[in-house]
Amino acid sequence: MVINKKYKLLFIGIPYSASSAIIKELIENYNSEPLLHKHANIPYLIKIFKGLDINQFHITAVQRDPVDIVFSVFNKLKTNANGVYTDRKYFLENGGHVSKKARRTFHQVKKNNWDFLEYLKNVYSFIPYDSYISENRNYVNQWIYFDELNKGFSEMLKKAGIDQKRKLPLYNPTNKIEGKSDVPEKLIKIIFGPFLIYNKIKNYNYSISDIGYINYFKFLFFRRIRAYKWKKSDRISSGKIRSAYD
């Protein structure tokens, strides 16, 4: 997460959604500061800074198609991008961002040589997909769409009253080792449908009856569990970076 106190701007770094590029640009060229940690969520921010009125801030985040996000995650697992799944400094318990669960998945992908569809079926066979978007959806004033990144970045700066200095540079792209296979719509409905409905993600127009009521209520049940775990993750990761409000 990044804050610009002068212009009352908060940017939430949703994982695998160009957050590194925007955070780097805001800090290096727009006098912004890291707040808590890179992928911190608004509910945890409110808990830590009880006197902070977030209604004074223009809050933004990037919204990316979840199928593309999971494909990006899969490619990082296949390539062990930057060695994050084997280098201990990146482990969550050491102040990094890689959980034990992610490392177990990495070893499963490597051991079984899964392709993308096998990965989807094995990882999301029981629990539907969810992401930090669900944690922050009620606080975001402006969504920057991944397929219109530069346009959204420019609009964010304009709404905050900041003069743009340059086009947003590309940073930390995923090293893709294979093309994304077409994911059957039936599988999208089962795995991603509840998340898409809950967050009203554009380009999808599913109803609860399309994905199944049991599947949707299962998503809501695990939504609560995930919210608890992500707050715990925020607390652990935030020890790595001093707050801009300290």
C-alpha positions in Angstrom: 0.0 0.0 0.0 1.2 3.5 -0.8 0.0 6.8 0.6 0.4 10.4 -0.6 -0.5 12.6 2.4 -0.4 15.9 0.6 -2.9 14.8 -2.1 -4.8 12.4 0.1 -4.2 9.4 -2.2 -4.1 5.7 -1.2 -3.2 3.0 -3.6 -3.9 -0.7 -2.6 -1.5 -3.2 -4.1 -3.6 -6.1 -5.2 -1.2 -9.0 -6.0 -0.5 -9.9 -9.6 -2.2 -6.7 -10.9 0.7 -4.4 -11.8 0.9 -3.1 -8.2 4.7 -3.2 -8.3 4.8 -0.8 -11.3 2.4 1.7 -9.8 3.9 1.6 -6.3 7.4 2.1 -7.6 6.2 5.0 -9.8 4.3 6.7 -7.0 7.2 6.5 -4.6 9.9 7.5 -7.0 8.2 10.3 -8.9 5.2 11.5 -6.8 6.5 11.9 -3.3 4.5 9.0 -2.0 5.4 6.7 0.9 5.0 2.9 1.6 2.3 2.3 4.2 2.3 -0.9 6.3 3.4 -3.2 3.4 3.1 -3.7 -0.3 -0.2 -5.8 -0.3 -1.8 -4.4 2.9 -5.6 -4.2 3.0 -7.8 -1.4 4.1 -9.6 -3.3 6.9 -6.2 -3.8 8.6 -5.2 -0.2 8.0 -8.4 1.0 9.8 -7.7 -1.4 12.7 -4.1 -0.1 13.2 -4.9 3.6 12.7 -8.2 4.1 14.4 -8.0 7.9 14.1 -7.4 7.8 10.3 -10.4 9.1 8.3 -10.1 7.2 5.1 -13.1 9.1 3.7 -10.7 11.9 3.1 -8.7 9.8 0.7 -9.0 8.9 -3.0 -8.6 5.1 -2.7 -7.6 3.2 -5.8 -6.6 -0.4 -6.8 -6.2 -2.4 -10.0 -8.9 -4.8 -11.1 -7.7 -7.6 -13.3 -9.5 -10.6 -14.8 -9.1 -13.3 -12.1 -8.5 -16.1 -14.7 -5.5 -14.0 -15.9 -4.4 -13.5 -12.3 -4.4 -17.2 -11.6 -2.6 -17.9 -14.9 0.1 -15.4 -13.8 0.4 -17.1 -10.4 0.7 -20.5 -12.2 3.5 -19.2 -14.4 5.4 -17.8 -11.4 5.1 -21.2 -9.7 6.3 -23.0 -12.8 9.3 -20.8 -13.2 9.9 -20.1 -9.5 10.1 -16.4 -10.4 12.9 -14.6 -8.6 13.4 -17.8 -6.5 10.6 -16.6 -4.1 9.4 -20.2 -3.4 12.8 -21.5 -2.3 14.6 -18.4 -0.9 13.8 -18.1 2.8 13.9 -14.3 2.8 10.7 -14.3 0.9 8.8 -16.5 3.3 5.9 -15.0 5.1 7.2 -16.0 8.6 10.4 -14.1 7.8 8.7 -10.9 6.8 8.2 -11.8 3.1 5.0 -12.6 1.2 5.2 -16.3 0.3 3.1 -18.5 2.6 3.7 -22.1 3.5 0.6 -23.0 1.5 2.1 -21.3 -1.6 5.3 -23.2 -1.1 3.5 -26.5 -0.8 1.6 -25.7 -4.1 4.9 -24.9 -5.8 6.3 -28.3 -4.9 3.1 -30.0 -6.1 3.2 -28.2 -9.4 6.9 -29.1 -9.8 6.5 -32.7 -8.8 3.4 -33.4 -10.9 4.3 -31.2 -13.8 0.8 -29.8 -13.9 -0.5 -27.7 -16.9 -2.8 -24.8 -16.2 -6.0 -26.7 -16.3 -4.6 -29.4 -14.0 -3.5 -26.7 -11.7 -7.0 -25.1 -11.6 -8.7 -28.4 -11.0 -6.3 -29.5 -8.2 -6.0 -26.2 -6.4 -9.6 -25.0 -6.6 -11.5 -28.3 -6.7 -13.2 -27.6 -3.4 -12.8 -24.0 -2.4 -13.7 -21.3 -4.9 -11.3 -18.5 -5.9 -11.0 -15.3 -3.9 -8.6 -12.4 -3.7 -7.8 -9.2 -1.9 -10.4 -7.4 -4.0 -13.1 -8.8 -1.8 -11.4 -7.3 1.2 -11.2 -3.8 -0.2 -14.2 -3.5 -2.6 -16.3 -1.4 -0.2 -13.5 1.2 0.2 -12.2 1.8 -3.4 -13.3 5.0 -5.1 -11.7 4.2 -8.4 -10.8 0.9 -10.1 -7.9 1.0 -12.5 -8.6 -1.8 -15.1 -5.6 -3.9 -16.0 -6.3 -3.8 -19.7 -6.4 0.1 -19.5 -3.5 0.5 -17.1 -2.0 3.8 -18.4 -5.4 5.3 -18.8 -6.5 4.4 -15.3 -3.2 5.6 -13.8 -3.6 9.0 -15.5 -7.2 9.3 -14.2 -6.0 8.4 -10.7 -3.4 11.2 -10.7 -5.9 13.7 -12.2 -8.6 12.9 -9.6 -6.0 13.3 -6.8 -4.9 16.7 -8.3 -1.4 15.5 -9.2 0.3 16.5 -12.5 1.5 13.4 -14.4 5.2 13.4 -15.2 5.4 10.4 -17.6 3.7 7.3 -18.9 3.7 4.4 -16.5 6.7 2.2 -17.1 6.5 -1.6 -17.3 7.9 -3.3 -14.2 8.3 -6.9 -13.0 6.4 -8.7 -15.9 5.6 -12.4 -15.5 7.9 -14.7 -17.4 5.3 -16.9 -19.2 6.5 -20.3 -20.2 3.3 -21.4 -22.0 0.2 -19.9 -23.5 -3.0 -19.8 -21.6 -5.3 -22.6 -22.6 -9.0 -21.8 -23.0 -10.6 -22.4 -19.7 -14.1 -24.1 -20.2 -16.9 -21.7 -19.1 -18.3 -24.4 -16.8 -15.0 -24.4 -14.9 -14.9 -20.6 -14.7 -18.4 -20.7 -13.2 -17.5 -23.2 -10.6 -14.1 -21.7 -9.6 -14.4 -18.0 -10.3 -18.2 -17.5 -10.5 -18.9 -16.7 -6.8 -16.0 -14.2 -6.7 -17.1 -12.5 -10.0 -20.7 -12.1 -8.7 -19.6 -10.9 -5.2 -17.4 -8.2 -6.6 -19.4 -7.4 -9.7 -16.3 -7.9 -12.0 -16.8 -6.4 -15.4 -17.1 -8.6 -18.5 -18.9 -11.3 -16.6 -22.7 -11.5 -16.1 -23.4 -14.5 -14.0 -26.2 -15.0 -11.6 -26.1 -17.1 -8.4 -28.4 -19.6 -10.1 -25.8 -19.9 -12.9 -23.0 -21.0 -10.5 -25.2 -22.8 -7.9 -26.4 -21.6 -4.6 -24.3 -24.1 -2.6 -21.2 -23.0 -4.5 -21.9 -19.4 -3.7 -22.7 -20.0 0.0 -19.5 -22.0 0.2 -17.6 -19.0 -1.1 -19.2 -16.8 1.5 -18.3 -19.2 4.3 -14.6 -19.3 3.3 -14.7 -15.5 2.7 -14.9 -15.1 6.5 -12.0 -17.5 7.1 -9.9 -15.9 4.4 -10.6 -12.4 5.8 -9.2 -13.6 9.2 -6.1 -15.2 7.6 -5.4 -12.1 5.5 -5.5 -9.8 8.5 -3.0 -12.1 10.2 -0.9 -12.0 7.1 -1.1 -8.2 7.1 0.1 -8.1 10.7 3.1 -10.3 10.0 4.1 -8.5 6.8 3.7 -5.0 8.2 6.5 -5.6 10.7 8.9 -5.3 7.7 8.1 -1.7 6.7 7.7 1.3 9.1 4.4 3.1 8.6 4.4 6.5 7.0 2.3 7.6 10.0 4.9 6.4 12.6 
